[in-house]
Amino acid sequence: MKRRQSTEGRGQRTEEVKRITTPLTADIVKTLKSGDRVLLSGKIYTARDAAHKRLVELIDRNERLPFDISGQVIYYVGPTPAKPGYVIGSAGPTTSYRMDAYTPKLLSIGLKGMIGKGMRSEEVKKAIKKYRAVYFAAIGGLGALLSKRVKSARVIAYDDLGPEAIRELEVEDFPLIVINDCYGNDLYIKGVEEYKRERTDD
């Protein structure tokens, strides 16, 4: 895992940007902490709630999934159609709670990372900690810019779902922030607590 140092602000704060590559191993996941900035490269898979429902149904029937989920990252996105000459259309993140009902089961069979936006349920956060996984946030509203980090895209399952079909994406330096780490930390909660402390100090 490569790291990049950057300096920002009047206080010359040094911020580490971690470069990681899929598939995620237990060792990689252990290095990721809530609040870390990450540049992700490698293969990831798209899936929203309709595809998640089908994946869990396959698991319940002890049937094979359309891809090996062990160590993989799922991006909650339904990209728009690609314009001529482009790999993919706008690819901004979907609100993650729509996948909460299905996530613990996928984590239990080896899923290691998820990308979306918004908070996760307590059940999902417990499963992230139990199965040593990580939840990243992508920046909402920047779908067109994020799509430029996608180098290839192909449908691998559920073509009938259109934008919600499962796609295999090859990404390079896809910018993310760690929200929930495998130690039980939650950036959304931590951010509120830090804000309250700053207000008290003022």
Stockholm file with secondary structure:
# STOCKHOLM 1.0

chainA/1-202         MKRRQSTEGRGQRTEEVKRITTPLTADIVKTLKSGDRVLLSGKIYTARDAAHKRLVELIDRNERLPFDISGQVIYYVGPTPAKPGYVIGSAGPTTSYRMDAYTPKLLSIGLKGMIGKGMRSEEVKKAIKKYRAVYFAAIGGLGALLSKRVKSARVIAYDDLGPEAIRELEVEDFPLIVINDCYGNDLYIKGVEEYKRERTDD
#=GR chainA/1-202 SS CEEEEEEETTTTEEEEEEEEESSCCHHHHHHCCTTCEEEEEEEEEECCHHHHHHHHHHHHTTCCCSSCCTTCEEECCCCCCCCTTCSCSCCCCCBGGGGTTTHHHHHHTTCCEEEEBSCCCHHHHHHHHHTTCEEEECCTTCHHHHHTTEEEEEEEECGGGGGGSEEEEEEEEEEEEEEECTTSCBHHHHHHHHHHHHHHHC
#=GC SS_cons         CEEEEEEETTTTEEEEEEEEESSCCHHHHHHCCTTCEEEEEEEEEECCHHHHHHHHHHHHTTCCCSSCCTTCEEECCCCCCCCTTCSCSCCCCCBGGGGTTTHHHHHHTTCCEEEEBSCCCHHHHHHHHHTTCEEEECCTTCHHHHHTTEEEEEEEECGGGGGGSEEEEEEEEEEEEEEECTTSCBHHHHHHHHHHHHHHHC
//
